[in-house]
Amino acid sequence: MATRGVAPVLAAALVIAAFAATATGARAIGVCYGVNGDNLPSRSDVVQLYKSSGIGNMRIYFADREALDALRGSGIGLILDVGNDKVGELAANPANAASWVKDNVQAYYPDVAIRYIAVGNEITGTSTASSVLPAMQNVHDALAAAGLAGSIKVSTAVSMDTVDKSSPPSDGVFRDPSVMSPIVQFLASNGAPLLANVYPYFAYKGDQGIDLNFALFEPSSTTVTDPANGLAYTNLFDAMVDAARAALDKVGGGGVDVVVSESGWPSADGRGATVDNARTYNQNLINHAGKGTPRKPGAMEVFVFAMFNENQKGGDPTEKKFGLFNPDKTPVYPINFA
């Protein structure tokens, strides 16, 4: 997760899950596992903590061999990130992508239940955006050559800054369609979802006019009604996700699903960042994942950010306080994944 801004709608409008969750339409809840800390548990201890906590899915941000080894036989579904530092290398040469897939996918799958490969995290709006699609294509081709393209889907994770003109949600449009349109066409042609990092917290933090309860999935005096379709929004998360869906529609991606690859709330060091608000948001998020959004009711896939408070995270002080657990594996607050 990087420090990020807020899309206009969102400022102005103001589990347990099995590996086959996508195929069965079941709710899928995961937790993102970052390692930017000098006091974190061993990878094997982390996997055991996922299992004992009933967390069925994980996201890791690079091909962490120690974590991949610890995941063998665990049954935990995985989003495996290429790592932003590797995207240009994989885009430059198909052989590089084939080598990466051989070393980090074929060497582990199916012992490790890799579900998605995220080629880049929040880089579609940066100067390296042009590398994302060719890297995705090369990784997909390498998976296809290995006979794995039907089982493991290739995508990229975008921030909500990628979406513009999104008040109301049906007005959602990609800020840079020249980058996103071909990516969406790739996703559509390969049956892959768009991975989206969705943070009502940052919208709330950046706009004094957003009601806290509206951001926390709690009863609120705020309701956003979309005049284009009459849909009513009683929480900010749904408005953000449906703005992304509207943007997908506008570039021919109406059949592309959205997987929420990050969402969370910090427990300290920022406006509204308290233990109680973090517990409320994340528990409500987990519970809400079975309901879907007004634009697409039904179960959805959501990954909570993050497993641990990470003391070496950079950026805003809140970045260090998104964890569900302390580094000693004690919970920051009680949370129920069932």
MORA-V376933 format. One record per residue. N is the residue number from 0. PHI is phi in radians with two decimals (none if undefined). Layout:
# MORA-V376933
{{N,PHI} {N,PHI}}
This chain:
# MORA-V376933
{{0,none} {1,-2.00} {2,-1.09} {3,-2.43} {4,-1.53} {5,-2.25} {6,-1.23} {7,-0.99} {8,-1.00} {9,-1.40} {10,-1.28} {11,-1.25} {12,-1.27} {13,-2.47} {14,none} {15,-1.73} {16,-2.37} {17,-1.55} {18,-1.02} {19,-1.55} {20,-1.00} {21,-1.11} {22,-1.18} {23,-1.59} {24,1.37} {25,-1.32} {26,-1.09} {27,-2.17} {28,-1.99} {29,-2.29} {30,-2.33} {31,-1.36} {32,-1.99} {33,-1.72} {34,-2.21} {35,-1.49} {36,-2.69} {37,-1.78} {38,-2.39} {39,-1.53} {40,-1.16} {41,-1.12} {42,-1.03} {43,-1.16} {44,-1.15} {45,-1.14} {46,-1.06} {47,-1.12} {48,-1.18} {49,-1.01} {50,-1.15} {51,-1.21} {52,-1.58} {53,1.31} {54,-1.63} {55,-1.58} {56,-2.48} {57,-2.38} {58,-2.15} {59,-2.12} {60,-1.73} {61,-2.80} {62,-1.36} {63,-1.44} {64,-1.05} {65,-1.13} {66,-1.18} {67,-1.08} {68,-1.09} {69,-1.17} {70,-1.41} {71,-0.97} {72,1.28} {73,-1.40} {74,1.36} {75,-1.37} {76,-1.22} {77,-2.28} {78,-1.64} {79,-1.86} {80,-1.43} {81,-1.15} {82,1.74} {83,-1.01} {84,-1.25} {85,-1.79} {86,-1.09} {87,-1.06} {88,-1.11} {89,-1.29} {90,-1.25} {91,-1.28} {92,-2.66} {93,-0.99} {94,-1.14} {95,-1.13} {96,-1.15} {97,-1.10} {98,-1.16} {99,-1.11} {100,-1.12} {101,-1.07} {102,-1.34} {103,-2.00} {104,-2.03} {105,-1.06} {106,-1.24} {107,-2.15} {108,-1.40} {109,-1.66} {110,-0.98} {111,-1.84} {112,-1.42} {113,-1.24} {114,-1.86} {115,-2.32} {116,-1.98} {117,-1.69} {118,-1.60} {119,1.65} {120,-2.07} {121,1.05} {122,-2.01} {123,-1.21} {124,-1.82} {125,-1.96} {126,-1.21} {127,-1.71} {128,-1.03} {129,-1.16} {130,-1.47} {131,-1.14} {132,-1.12} {133,-1.07} {134,-1.17} {135,-1.04} {136,-1.10} {137,-1.18} {138,-1.15} {139,-1.05} {140,-1.10} {141,-1.17} {142,-1.11} {143,-1.08} {144,-1.11} {145,-1.56} {146,1.32} {147,-2.01} {148,-1.14} {149,-1.36} {150,-1.80} {151,-2.13} {152,-1.71} {153,-1.78} {154,-2.55} {155,-2.47} {156,-1.76} {157,-1.99} {158,-1.53} {159,-1.25} {160,-1.16} {161,-1.19} {162,-1.74} {163,-2.22} {164,0.83} {165,-2.08} {166,-2.21} {167,-1.34} {168,-0.93} {169,-1.14} {170,-1.46} {171,-0.94} {172,-2.60} {173,-1.29} {174,-1.06} {175,-2.24} {176,-1.11} {177,-1.13} {178,-1.52} {179,-1.38} {180,-1.04} {181,-1.16} {182,-1.12} {183,-1.13} {184,-1.11} {185,-1.07} {186,-1.07} {187,-1.10} {188,-1.26} {189,-1.97} {190,1.13} {191,-1.84} {192,-1.50} {193,-1.52} {194,-1.59} {195,-2.24} {196,-1.63} {197,-2.05} {198,-2.22} {199,-0.97} {200,-1.00} {201,-1.20} {202,-1.12} {203,-1.09} {204,-1.07} {205,-1.60} {206,-2.39} {207,-1.12} {208,-1.49} {209,-1.47} {210,-1.20} {211,-1.00} {212,-1.11} {213,-1.09} {214,-1.39} {215,-1.69} {216,1.17} {217,-1.69} {218,-0.94} {219,-2.48} {220,-1.33} {221,-1.53} {222,-2.37} {223,-1.77} {224,-1.82} {225,-1.59} {226,-1.15} {227,-1.22} {228,-2.45} {229,1.30} {230,-1.26} {231,-1.94} {232,-2.02} {233,-1.89} {234,-2.62} {235,-1.27} {236,-0.99} {237,-1.06} {238,-1.09} {239,-1.18} {240,-1.10} {241,-1.28} {242,-1.14} {243,-1.14} {244,-1.14} {245,-1.12} {246,-1.11} {247,-1.04} {248,-0.98} {249,-1.26} {250,-2.06} {251,1.39} {252,-1.92} {253,-1.06} {254,-1.62} {255,-1.51} {256,-1.39} {257,-1.99} {258,-1.83} {259,-1.42} {260,-1.47} {261,-2.72} {262,-2.87} {263,-3.05} {264,-2.58} {265,-1.34} {266,-1.75} {267,-2.91} {268,1.30} {269,-2.89} {270,-1.00} {271,1.27} {272,-1.57} {273,-2.27} {274,-1.05} {275,-1.16} {276,-1.16} {277,-1.13} {278,-1.09} {279,-1.07} {280,-1.09} {281,-1.19} {282,-1.18} {283,-1.14} {284,-1.07} {285,-1.05} {286,-1.15} {287,-1.28} {288,-1.06} {289,-1.39} {290,-1.78} {291,1.35} {292,-2.04} {293,-0.98} {294,-1.30} {295,-2.51} {296,-1.13} {297,2.07} {298,-1.12} {299,-2.42} {300,-1.73} {301,-2.41} {302,-2.00} {303,-1.38} {304,-1.85} {305,-2.57} {306,-1.18} {307,-2.23} {308,-1.20} {309,-1.98} {310,-1.35} {311,-1.93} {312,-1.17} {313,-1.61} {314,1.41} {315,-1.02} {316,-0.97} {317,-1.10} {318,-1.00} {319,-1.44} {320,-2.17} {321,-1.60} {322,-1.24} {323,-1.40} {324,-2.21} {325,-1.37} {326,-1.03} {327,-1.47} {328,1.36} {329,-1.42} {330,-1.20} {331,-1.17} {332,-2.79} {333,-1.22} {334,-2.54} {335,-2.10} {336,-1.59} {337,-1.26}}
